[in-house]
Structures are given as C-alpha cells and as structure tokens.
Amino acid sequence: MVAIPTHIIDSIVRQAQSELPNEACGLLTGKGGIVQKHYPLTNTDRSPEHFSFDPREQFQVLKEARAEGQRIVANYHSHPSTPARPSVEDVRLAYDPDIIYIILSLADETPSIKAFRIQGGEVSNVEIRKI
C-alpha cells in the first residue's frame, strides 16, 4: 500500500493533462510508504509513447530527499491514450524492485491512477490510499 495526499494526485493529473499529447513523469518522496512531496520532472523524450527523466532533475530530487530524511517512494508517468497498466516497455525498464511504479491513464473521460511493484518482470498491484 502507498498513501498519497489527494492534492498530490490532483497535481499529477493536472501535470499529465498539461503535457498532452506527451507522457508526463515525475517522482514522489516520503517515508514509510507515505508520500510527502511531488516532483514533476521533464520528459526528455517528449513522446506520447514513452518517457525518460532528465538526469539532472532526478539527481536533484534524490539529493533533496536525502537532505530531508526522505526517500523516493514512487516514480510515475502518464499514459495519454492507454490504460493505467505497465506496458511491455515499462516492465522491461523497471530496474528498481523496491520502488512503486504509478501510472495515470488519461484514456477515458475520468483519469485513472494505479500503482504497481515490478520485480523480475513480474507485475503486482499496489493499493493506493488517498489521504
């Protein structure tokens, strides 16, 4: 389970909508499975089908999180026109078995957000608790 404040989920949705038609991406930091901060990052691929974090931005988030006694709890990205589930590419590129992968789908009128663990190519659902 991962607990995410509603205002952070709302921010992720706004970011994803503003970056259409491309995928949006970012990191969530916190402690003990509770998200405390949201970091929108630049999708350097500028693509509707895949994303890459800006390495400088990613390093800055890691540095700030450590300074605040937090860790990266999750990374997220949007799927502008496909469901909120990991694509084959998402699974292939999921290198960190300890992080939660969050996908926001804008394929339907109402955005859908889901969380997953991806370990050794195996995908399992993670409950999102809105706080």
ZALUMKE-147373 format. One record per residue (C-alpha): x, y, z; residue number from 1; residue in one letter. Coordinates in nm, 3 decimals, decimal comma. Each point is the difference from the previous one (the first is absolute). Example, Ala and Ser with C-alpha at 12.3 -4.5 7.8 and 13.67 -1.06 7.14 Angstrom:
% residues 2
site u=1,230 | v=-0,450 | w=0,780 | n=1 | res=a .
site u=0,137 | v=0,344 | w=-0,066 | n=2 | res=s .
This chain:
% residues 131
site u=0,000 | v=0,000 | w=0,000 | n=1 | res=m .
site u=0,109 | v=0,356 | w=-0,071 | n=2 | res=v .
site u=-0,170 | v=0,301 | w=0,156 | n=3 | res=a .
site u=-0,018 | v=0,309 | w=-0,220 | n=4 | res=i .
site u=-0,155 | v=0,335 | w=0,094 | n=5 | res=p .
site u=-0,292 | v=0,090 | w=-0,225 | n=6 | res=t .
site u=0,158 | v=0,336 | w=-0,090 | n=7 | res=h .
site u=0,306 | v=-0,184 | w=-0,137 | n=8 | res=i .
site u=-0,217 | v=-0,232 | w=-0,212 | n=9 | res=i .
site u=-0,183 | v=0,309 | w=-0,129 | n=10 | res=d .
site u=0,336 | v=0,161 | w=-0,087 | n=11 | res=s .
site u=0,109 | v=-0,309 | w=-0,192 | n=12 | res=i .
site u=-0,326 | v=0,004 | w=-0,198 | n=13 | res=v .
site u=0,042 | v=0,371 | w=-0,081 | n=14 | res=r .
site u=0,361 | v=-0,055 | w=-0,108 | n=15 | res=q .
site u=-0,098 | v=-0,292 | w=-0,224 | n=16 | res=a .
site u=-0,282 | v=0,198 | w=-0,159 | n=17 | res=q .
site u=0,224 | v=0,301 | w=-0,059 | n=18 | res=s .
site u=0,268 | v=-0,213 | w=-0,169 | n=19 | res=e .
site u=-0,235 | v=-0,168 | w=-0,247 | n=20 | res=l .
site u=0,048 | v=-0,148 | w=-0,252 | n=21 | res=p .
site u=0,326 | v=-0,116 | w=0,164 | n=22 | res=n .
site u=0,051 | v=-0,214 | w=0,308 | n=23 | res=e .
site u=0,065 | v=0,188 | w=0,324 | n=24 | res=a .
site u=0,232 | v=-0,138 | w=0,267 | n=25 | res=c .
site u=0,138 | v=0,065 | w=0,346 | n=26 | res=g .
site u=0,099 | v=-0,129 | w=0,341 | n=27 | res=l .
site u=-0,173 | v=-0,025 | w=0,337 | n=28 | res=l .
site u=0,197 | v=0,012 | w=0,324 | n=29 | res=t .
site u=-0,092 | v=-0,075 | w=0,359 | n=30 | res=g .
site u=0,046 | v=-0,239 | w=0,288 | n=31 | res=k .
site u=-0,146 | v=-0,340 | w=0,082 | n=32 | res=g .
site u=-0,220 | v=-0,028 | w=-0,308 | n=33 | res=g .
site u=-0,156 | v=0,344 | w=0,060 | n=34 | res=i .
site u=0,061 | v=0,251 | w=-0,277 | n=35 | res=v .
site u=0,090 | v=0,346 | w=0,122 | n=36 | res=q .
site u=0,134 | v=0,179 | w=-0,308 | n=37 | res=k .
site u=-0,066 | v=0,003 | w=-0,372 | n=38 | res=h .
site u=0,271 | v=0,081 | w=-0,255 | n=39 | res=y .
site u=-0,116 | v=0,045 | w=-0,359 | n=40 | res=p .
site u=0,292 | v=-0,075 | w=-0,233 | n=41 | res=l .
site u=0,069 | v=0,078 | w=-0,364 | n=42 | res=t .
site u=-0,072 | v=-0,280 | w=-0,244 | n=43 | res=n .
site u=0,312 | v=0,037 | w=-0,210 | n=44 | res=t .
site u=-0,147 | v=-0,235 | w=-0,263 | n=45 | res=d .
site u=-0,293 | v=0,237 | w=-0,058 | n=46 | res=r .
site u=-0,204 | v=-0,295 | w=-0,123 | n=47 | res=s .
site u=-0,360 | v=-0,123 | w=0,038 | n=48 | res=p .
site u=0,130 | v=-0,360 | w=0,020 | n=49 | res=e .
site u=0,295 | v=0,006 | w=0,240 | n=50 | res=h .
site u=0,193 | v=0,216 | w=0,242 | n=51 | res=f .
site u=0,345 | v=0,058 | w=0,141 | n=52 | res=s .
site u=0,079 | v=0,208 | w=0,308 | n=53 | res=f .
site u=0,239 | v=0,292 | w=-0,030 | n=54 | res=d .
site u=0,304 | v=-0,141 | w=0,187 | n=55 | res=p .
site u=0,090 | v=0,335 | w=0,160 | n=56 | res=r .
site u=-0,352 | v=0,044 | w=0,134 | n=57 | res=e .
site u=-0,006 | v=-0,360 | w=0,123 | n=58 | res=q .
site u=0,328 | v=0,045 | w=0,187 | n=59 | res=f .
site u=-0,124 | v=0,327 | w=0,155 | n=60 | res=q .
site u=-0,312 | v=-0,176 | w=0,133 | n=61 | res=v .
site u=0,212 | v=-0,278 | w=0,151 | n=62 | res=l .
site u=0,230 | v=0,254 | w=0,162 | n=63 | res=k .
site u=-0,291 | v=0,202 | w=0,144 | n=64 | res=e .
site u=-0,182 | v=-0,310 | w=0,123 | n=65 | res=a .
site u=0,309 | v=-0,124 | w=0,183 | n=66 | res=r .
site u=0,056 | v=0,343 | w=0,158 | n=67 | res=a .
site u=-0,359 | v=-0,012 | w=0,131 | n=68 | res=e .
site u=0,028 | v=-0,356 | w=0,132 | n=69 | res=g .
site u=-0,229 | v=-0,134 | w=-0,272 | n=70 | res=q .
site u=0,040 | v=-0,250 | w=-0,278 | n=71 | res=r .
site u=-0,149 | v=-0,047 | w=-0,344 | n=72 | res=i .
site u=-0,320 | v=-0,194 | w=0,063 | n=73 | res=v .
site u=-0,128 | v=-0,012 | w=-0,358 | n=74 | res=a .
site u=0,051 | v=0,117 | w=-0,351 | n=75 | res=n .
site u=-0,293 | v=0,077 | w=-0,224 | n=76 | res=y .
site u=-0,086 | v=0,064 | w=-0,358 | n=77 | res=h .
site u=-0,314 | v=0,050 | w=-0,202 | n=78 | res=s .
site u=-0,151 | v=-0,200 | w=-0,282 | n=79 | res=h .
site u=-0,179 | v=0,256 | w=-0,217 | n=80 | res=p .
site u=-0,209 | v=-0,253 | w=-0,193 | n=81 | res=s .
site u=0,050 | v=-0,344 | w=0,156 | n=82 | res=t .
site u=-0,112 | v=-0,160 | w=0,328 | n=83 | res=p .
site u=0,172 | v=0,045 | w=0,337 | n=84 | res=a .
site u=0,205 | v=-0,318 | w=-0,017 | n=85 | res=r .
site u=0,368 | v=-0,058 | w=-0,072 | n=86 | res=p .
site u=0,086 | v=-0,039 | w=-0,365 | n=87 | res=s .
site u=0,255 | v=-0,256 | w=-0,116 | n=88 | res=v .
site u=0,254 | v=0,285 | w=-0,012 | n=89 | res=e .
site u=-0,093 | v=0,112 | w=0,355 | n=90 | res=d .
site u=0,066 | v=-0,351 | w=0,130 | n=91 | res=v .
site u=0,325 | v=-0,032 | w=-0,195 | n=92 | res=r .
site u=0,130 | v=0,331 | w=0,138 | n=93 | res=l .
site u=-0,106 | v=-0,058 | w=0,362 | n=94 | res=a .
site u=0,344 | v=-0,034 | w=0,157 | n=95 | res=y .
site u=-0,079 | v=0,076 | w=0,364 | n=96 | res=d .
site u=-0,192 | v=-0,280 | w=0,176 | n=97 | res=p .
site u=-0,047 | v=0,215 | w=0,312 | n=98 | res=d .
site u=-0,180 | v=0,292 | w=-0,162 | n=99 | res=i .
site u=-0,369 | v=0,032 | w=-0,080 | n=100 | res=i .
site u=-0,093 | v=0,073 | w=-0,360 | n=101 | res=y .
site u=-0,305 | v=0,221 | w=-0,044 | n=102 | res=i .
site u=-0,182 | v=0,041 | w=-0,329 | n=103 | res=i .
site u=-0,266 | v=0,260 | w=-0,070 | n=104 | res=l .
site u=-0,223 | v=-0,068 | w=-0,301 | n=105 | res=s .
site u=-0,174 | v=0,281 | w=-0,183 | n=106 | res=l .
site u=-0,159 | v=-0,241 | w=-0,251 | n=107 | res=a .
site u=-0,350 | v=0,046 | w=0,145 | n=108 | res=d .
site u=-0,193 | v=0,310 | w=0,099 | n=109 | res=e .
site u=0,085 | v=-0,062 | w=0,367 | n=110 | res=t .
site u=0,374 | v=-0,043 | w=0,067 | n=111 | res=p .
site u=0,100 | v=-0,333 | w=0,154 | n=112 | res=s .
site u=0,303 | v=-0,043 | w=0,226 | n=113 | res=i .
site u=0,146 | v=-0,335 | w=0,104 | n=114 | res=k .
site u=0,315 | v=-0,118 | w=0,177 | n=115 | res=a .
site u=0,217 | v=-0,305 | w=-0,055 | n=116 | res=f .
site u=0,310 | v=-0,180 | w=0,116 | n=117 | res=r .
site u=0,210 | v=-0,144 | w=-0,279 | n=118 | res=i .
site u=0,253 | v=-0,257 | w=0,113 | n=119 | res=q .
site u=0,186 | v=-0,229 | w=-0,236 | n=120 | res=g .
site u=-0,249 | v=0,071 | w=-0,276 | n=121 | res=g .
site u=-0,296 | v=-0,093 | w=0,221 | n=122 | res=e .
site u=-0,267 | v=0,268 | w=0,054 | n=123 | res=v .
site u=-0,214 | v=0,018 | w=0,313 | n=124 | res=s .
site u=-0,262 | v=0,257 | w=0,097 | n=125 | res=n .
site u=0,059 | v=0,239 | w=0,289 | n=126 | res=v .
site u=-0,292 | v=0,165 | w=0,174 | n=127 | res=e .
site u=-0,007 | v=0,381 | w=-0,009 | n=128 | res=i .
site u=-0,151 | v=0,154 | w=0,313 | n=129 | res=r .
site u=-0,098 | v=0,361 | w=-0,053 | n=130 | res=k .
site u=0,063 | v=0,211 | w=0,309 | n=131 | res=i .
